[in-house]
Amino acid sequence: MIISGFSMGKNALKLYYPMKQSVQSILPIVDEFIVVLGDNDADDNTRKEIESIGSSKIKIVDSVWDIEKYPRGMEHAHQTDIAKSLCKGDWLFYLQSDEVVHEDDLPLIKRRCAELLHDQDVEGLLFDYIHFWGDYDHLQNNHCWYRKEIRIIRNQSDIHSWESAQSFRRIPGFDGVHYRQRENTHKLKVAFSGARIFHYGWVRPPELMNNKIKSFSINHRGVKKVD
């Protein structure tokens, strides 16, 4: 059984995403980790941060973002698909650059991957989410926040990142552009992993949070509408 880790990002360190810690959190149970980095600003040091991990499992791949071709956050899904396409594992473990897995859950995750490897009725594994809000002492837990999400998928070509890379769907004959399409998409058949994803996307010093929100808004609405 081979497990691939994969992630993507742009200006992650500059925008206070814990991408290094995210990669490190599952590195012990993956056989490789594909990191696709966008055309970062000159003052962003994400590449150096990832390289400082010093693991031969990690492969960094450069990419260019095009939010005109992939608006409404779909560039996130496109970049995720680029990383997915480079993975060789039986199972593919996706983490966004603000998501971290607790070390206590690693043996359980690996065991579940082994147990379900030959069960073709299972196309993905579902994780519980813990959303930190504002600081490390408060959680967001209302109905507007997703409580579970798919983060491990089978390595199959018609499984794609979906919408703004929140989840995955099976999209036969996908055109490679319209990541928000609903017609002719199929939800994955999933099993529960029993593990947790710790989400730190809304924990930052106020100034850095403003920068993150502006960047996020540009990716979804375009430069002209945000500026």
C-alpha positions in Angstrom: 0.0 0.0 0.0 1.3 3.4 -1.0 -0.1 6.6 0.5 0.7 10.0 -1.2 0.3 13.3 0.6 -0.4 16.4 -1.5 -1.1 20.1 -1.0 -0.9 23.4 -2.8 -0.4 27.1 -1.9 0.7 30.5 -2.9 2.3 33.0 -0.6 1.5 30.6 2.2 4.2 31.8 4.7 3.6 35.5 3.9 -0.1 35.0 4.6 0.6 33.1 7.9 -0.5 29.6 6.7 1.1 26.8 8.7 2.0 24.9 5.6 5.3 23.5 7.0 3.5 22.2 10.0 0.7 20.8 7.8 3.2 18.8 5.7 5.1 17.6 8.7 1.9 16.4 10.4 1.3 13.5 8.0 4.8 13.0 6.7 5.4 9.9 8.9 2.6 7.9 7.2 3.0 8.9 3.6 5.5 7.6 1.1 5.7 10.8 -0.8 4.4 14.4 -0.4 3.7 16.6 -3.5 3.7 20.3 -2.8 2.6 22.6 -5.7 3.6 26.2 -5.1 2.2 29.0 -7.1 4.0 32.0 -8.4 4.8 33.4 -5.0 5.7 37.0 -4.3 9.4 37.8 -4.1 9.1 38.4 -0.3 7.4 35.0 0.4 9.7 32.3 1.7 7.3 29.3 1.6 9.7 27.3 -0.6 12.5 27.7 1.9 10.2 26.7 4.8 9.2 23.5 3.0 12.8 22.7 2.0 13.9 23.2 5.6 11.9 20.0 6.5 14.7 18.1 4.9 12.7 15.1 3.8 13.4 13.1 0.6 9.7 12.3 0.5 8.8 15.9 -0.4 8.7 17.0 -4.1 8.1 20.7 -4.8 6.5 21.6 -8.1 6.1 25.2 -9.4 2.9 26.4 -11.0 1.3 29.7 -12.2 -2.1 30.8 -10.9 -4.7 32.2 -13.4 -7.7 33.5 -11.5 -9.3 34.9 -14.7 -9.5 31.4 -16.2 -10.4 29.9 -12.8 -12.5 32.5 -11.0 -14.7 32.1 -7.9 -12.0 30.2 -6.0 -11.7 27.5 -8.7 -8.0 28.1 -9.0 -7.7 26.5 -5.6 -9.3 23.3 -7.0 -7.2 23.5 -10.2 -4.0 23.7 -8.2 -5.2 20.9 -6.0 -5.8 18.8 -9.1 -2.3 19.5 -10.4 -0.9 18.2 -7.2 -3.2 15.2 -7.3 -2.2 14.3 -10.8 1.5 13.9 -9.7 0.7 11.4 -6.9 1.5 7.7 -7.3 -0.2 6.3 -4.2 -3.1 3.9 -3.8 -4.6 6.5 -1.4 -4.1 10.2 -1.7 -4.1 12.3 1.5 -4.9 15.9 0.8 -4.2 18.7 3.3 -4.9 22.4 2.7 -2.0 24.6 4.0 -4.0 25.6 7.1 -4.9 22.0 8.1 -2.9 19.8 10.5 -3.4 16.2 11.7 -2.7 15.3 15.3 0.1 12.7 15.7 -2.1 10.6 17.9 -4.4 9.9 14.9 -1.7 8.8 12.5 -1.7 5.0 13.4 -5.5 5.0 13.1 -5.5 6.7 9.6 -2.9 4.2 8.3 -4.8 1.3 9.7 -8.0 2.5 8.1 -6.3 2.9 4.7 -5.0 -0.7 5.0 -8.4 -2.1 6.1 -10.2 -0.4 3.2 -7.6 -0.8 0.5 -9.4 -3.6 -1.4 -13.0 -2.4 -0.6 -13.8 -0.7 -3.9 -17.1 0.5 -2.5 -15.1 3.0 -0.5 -13.8 5.9 -2.6 -12.7 8.2 0.1 -12.2 8.7 3.9 -14.1 11.3 5.9 -12.6 13.3 8.8 -14.0 15.3 11.7 -13.1 19.0 11.6 -12.1 21.2 14.5 -12.2 24.9 13.4 -10.2 27.3 15.6 -11.5 30.8 15.6 -9.6 33.9 16.4 -7.1 32.2 18.7 -6.2 28.7 19.9 -8.7 28.7 22.8 -11.9 29.2 20.8 -13.7 27.0 18.3 -16.3 27.7 15.6 -19.0 25.0 15.8 -22.2 26.4 14.3 -24.2 25.0 11.4 -22.5 27.2 8.8 -19.2 25.4 9.2 -18.5 22.0 7.8 -18.1 19.4 10.5 -16.8 16.6 8.3 -15.0 16.5 5.0 -13.2 14.2 2.6 -9.4 14.3 2.8 -8.3 10.9 1.6 -9.3 9.7 -1.9 -8.5 6.8 -4.2 -6.0 7.6 -7.0 -8.5 7.6 -9.8 -8.4 10.0 -12.7 -12.1 11.1 -12.7 -12.0 12.1 -9.0 -11.4 15.8 -8.9 -11.1 18.6 -6.4 -14.4 20.5 -6.4 -15.7 24.1 -6.0 -13.0 26.0 -4.1 -11.1 22.8 -3.2 -13.2 22.2 -0.1 -14.0 18.6 -1.2 -13.8 16.0 -4.0 -16.3 14.6 -6.5 -16.3 12.1 -9.3 -16.6 14.1 -12.6 -16.6 11.8 -15.7 -15.3 13.6 -18.8 -14.3 16.7 -16.8 -13.3 19.6 -19.0 -10.6 20.7 -16.6 -12.0 24.2 -16.1 -15.5 24.2 -14.5 -14.8 23.1 -11.0 -18.1 24.4 -9.7 -20.3 22.4 -12.1 -22.9 20.3 -10.4 -24.4 18.5 -13.4 -22.8 15.1 -14.1 -20.9 15.1 -10.8 -21.2 12.3 -8.3 -20.5 12.4 -4.5 -17.9 9.9 -3.4 -18.8 6.8 -1.4 -16.9 7.3 1.8 -16.1 5.7 5.1 -15.2 7.5 8.4 -11.5 7.6 9.1 -12.1 8.1 12.9 -9.5 10.9 12.8 -9.5 14.7 13.0 -8.4 17.7 11.0 -7.4 20.7 13.0 -8.2 23.8 10.9 -6.2 27.0 11.6 -7.4 29.2 8.7 -9.0 31.8 10.9 -6.2 32.1 13.5 -3.8 35.1 12.8 -2.7 38.4 14.2 -5.3 41.0 13.0 -3.1 42.6 10.3 -2.2 39.3 8.8 -5.8 38.2 8.9 -6.7 41.2 6.8 -4.1 40.3 4.3 -5.4 36.7 4.2 -9.0 37.9 3.7 -8.0 40.2 0.9 -6.0 37.5 -0.9 -8.9 35.0 -0.4 -11.4 37.6 -1.8 -9.2 38.3 -4.9 -9.1 34.6 -5.6 -12.9 34.4 -5.5 -14.0 37.8 -6.9 -11.1 39.1 -8.9 -8.6 41.9 -8.4 -10.8 44.7 -9.8 -13.7 44.0 -7.6 -11.6 43.7 -4.4 -9.3 46.7 -5.1 
